[in-house]
């Protein structure tokens, strides 16, 4: 995250310098770029905090929610994300691959639809998924809302050991 903050500071400094030399068009362009970078930083702040840095294997650590459901949010050339590149700062990804799981196993798509029917963007999430519980090209805003939803809902096991969401 420090690299992104330094980039933002540099853009703002260059905009100020351009303004001092009456280069208003360049200054406005740089301020526009700074705003876009800032929006991405703000938008992805929870993801960056939750995921942290990549581990030695190149993957982000799982995001554990208070509900008991965990998320694997990944991005690399091998994942369903955009762009499909390795080891670039998180702000450069437009979308991510997400796997939803409870304990050791992914939660199948049909169960996600059932357990998370109260999630406002469930249709958008499910459109990105397959039957195994892997969701491709998921926008950061959707992931952040999903994390918030899972952190504000409680999971309890039903008699057949399948998770059930309770408010």
N, C-alpha and C positions, 0 to 999 in steps of 0.2 A: 504494500500500500504506500510505502514511503516513496517508491519510484514514481508512482502516479501523482502524489502530492507535489513532488519536486517538478514534474512536468507541468503541472497546473501553475505553480509559482513562476516558472520560467516563461510560460505563455503570457501570464499577466504582466510580468516585468517588461517583456518585449512590447506588449501593447502600450504600456506607459511610455516607453522610449519612443515608439512610433508616434504617439500623440504629441510628445514634446517637439518633434521635428515636423509637425504639421502633416503627417502622413495618415490622415483620418481614415482612408479606405483600408489601409493595412491595419491600423489600430482597431477598427470595427471588426475586421475579419478575425484578428487574433482574439478579441473579446468573445466573438461568436464561438470560436474553437474552444476557448476556456470554459464557456458556459456548457458546451457539449461534454467536455471532459468532466466538469464538476457534476453534471447530471448523472453521468455514468458512475462516478465515484459514490455519489449519494445513493444512487439506485442499487449499487452492488455492495454497499457498505456492510450490510448484514451478511451477505454471502462471503465477503472477504474475511469478516470477523469469524464466521462459523467455520469456514473451510481452511483458513490460514494458508500457510505455504504448502507446497507439494511435499510429500514424504520422499524417502530415498527411491521408491519405486516409480515416482513421477505422478502419483495419484493424490487427490485431496482426501483428507480424513473424512470419515462419515459424520453426518450431522445428526446428532441424537436429539430427539424432541421430548418434551415432558410427557407426551402421550404414550411413549413406549415404541413408537414407530420411528425408524431411522431412515435417512436418505443418503444415498450415494450420489453426489453431484460431481460429474467428471467432464473434462474437456481435454482433448488431444486429437491427434490425427486418427486415432483408432476409435473415437467415440462419435456418437450422433450429436454433433455440435457445430457451431459456426463461429469462426472459421475452424477448419479441421487442421490445427497446427499444434505442435508440442511446445510446452514451456514458455508461453507468452503470458504477460500479466493478465490477470482476470478481467480487467476492464475492456480488453480487446475482444473478448468473446461476446457475441450477440445472443447465443443460446447454448444450452448444456444438455448432456445426457443425464437422466435421473432414474435411479432405481429406488423403489419404495419397499422397505422390508421390515419385518417384525422379528427380531432375534437374528437367526442365521439365514432365513429364507425370504426370498422376495414374495411380496403379496401379489397374487394374480390380479390381472386387470379387472375381472368381474367383481372381485371382492373389494378392490379399491373403490369402484363405482358404488358399491353397496355401503361401505363403511364411511365414505366421505361424501355422501349425497348432499350434505349441508354446506359443503365447500362451494363458495360462490362461482369459482372457475373450474368446477369439476368437468364440464363438457370439453373445455379447452385442453385440460390436462389429458383426459381420456382420448381425445383426438390424436394426441402425440404418442400414445402408448400402443403396446402390443399385448398379446395374451399373457406374456411372462411377467409383466410388471416393469418393463423397461420403457422409458419415455424419451423420445428423441427430440432434439431441437426445441427444448423448453426455454422460454424467455426467463430472464432473471427475475422480472417482476412477478411472474407466476410462481417461481420457486420461493421467493420471499413471502408471498401471501400464503403459500402452502405451509411453510415453516411456522408462520404466525398461527394459522389454523390448527396445526398439530400441537403447538405449544399451549393452546387455549382449550383443548379438548382432552378428555381423560379416556384411557383405554381400559377396558376390563375384558377378561376372557369369558366366553360363553361356554356352555357345556361341551361343545365339540372342539374346544381349544382355539377357536378362531377369534381374532381380536374384534372388538366392537367399540365404536366411539360413543362416548356419552358426554353431554355438555354439563 
